[in-house]
Amino acid sequence: MTKWARIEDEIVVEVIDIDPSGRYHESIKWFAVSDEVEQGWVVDDGSFATPDPALPPELPHEPVPEDEVDLDAPIGGLQPDQV
């Protein structure tokens, strides 16, 4: 069975087993990969490898400092009492 991977910043962020041709926006690039490739694997010089377990995964964004988190902020336009 063929699998396809979506890669961002040299990391496999999504793996599917259905041919993505015509299913996704043309800006989303998919690559045919071998069956063993999984989400979280890394791409190094065109080869896929499991991530080094000694290294924590890189986060795509900086976390928000706790003192800047507003748990009462509206989500998607809803007020907390509407959720």
C-alpha positions as CSV (number, residue, x, y, z in Angstrom):
1,M,0.0,0.0,0.0
2,T,1.3,3.4,-0.9
3,K,1.3,6.2,1.7
4,W,1.7,10.0,1.2
5,A,3.2,12.4,3.6
6,R,2.8,16.1,4.1
7,I,6.1,17.7,5.3
8,E,6.7,21.0,7.0
9,D,10.1,22.2,8.1
10,E,11.6,18.8,7.3
11,I,9.2,17.0,9.7
12,V,6.4,14.7,8.6
13,V,3.3,16.4,9.9
14,E,0.6,14.1,8.3
15,V,0.5,10.7,6.7
16,I,-2.4,9.4,4.7
17,D,-3.1,6.2,2.7
18,I,-5.5,7.6,0.2
19,D,-4.1,9.2,-3.0
20,P,-4.3,13.0,-2.3
21,S,-4.5,13.9,-6.0
22,G,-7.3,16.4,-6.5
23,R,-8.5,16.1,-2.9
24,Y,-6.5,19.0,-1.4
25,H,-5.7,22.6,-2.4
26,E,-2.8,22.7,-4.9
27,S,-0.7,24.6,-2.4
28,I,-0.5,21.5,-0.1
29,K,2.3,19.3,-1.3
30,W,2.2,15.5,-0.7
31,F,5.0,13.0,-1.3
32,A,4.8,9.3,-1.8
33,V,6.5,7.5,1.0
34,S,7.2,3.9,2.1
35,D,4.8,2.2,4.4
36,E,7.0,2.6,7.5
37,V,7.1,6.4,7.4
38,E,5.0,7.9,10.3
39,Q,4.0,11.3,11.5
40,G,6.9,12.9,13.4
41,W,9.6,11.4,11.3
42,V,12.3,13.7,10.0
43,V,13.6,14.3,6.4
44,D,17.3,14.5,6.1
45,D,18.9,15.0,2.7
46,G,15.8,13.4,1.0
47,S,15.8,10.3,3.4
48,F,13.2,9.7,6.0
49,A,14.3,8.7,9.6
50,T,12.7,8.3,13.0
51,P,13.2,11.2,15.2
52,D,16.1,11.0,17.8
53,P,14.3,10.0,21.0
54,A,16.9,11.9,23.0
55,L,15.8,15.2,21.5
56,P,12.4,16.7,22.3
57,P,10.3,17.5,19.2
58,E,10.5,21.1,18.0
59,L,7.4,23.1,18.6
60,P,6.2,25.0,15.5
61,H,5.3,28.1,17.6
62,E,6.5,29.7,20.8
63,P,4.2,28.9,23.7
64,V,2.2,31.7,25.2
65,P,3.5,32.7,28.7
66,E,1.0,31.7,31.4
67,D,0.6,35.3,32.6
68,E,-0.7,36.2,29.0
69,V,-3.3,33.5,28.8
70,D,-6.9,34.8,29.2
71,L,-9.1,31.8,29.9
72,D,-12.1,34.1,29.8
73,A,-11.4,35.4,26.3
74,P,-14.1,34.7,23.7
75,I,-13.4,31.7,21.5
76,G,-14.6,31.9,17.9
77,G,-16.8,34.9,18.8
78,L,-18.5,33.1,21.7
79,Q,-18.5,34.5,25.2
80,P,-17.6,32.1,28.1
81,D,-21.3,31.9,29.2
82,Q,-22.3,30.8,25.6
83,V,-20.0,27.7,25.5
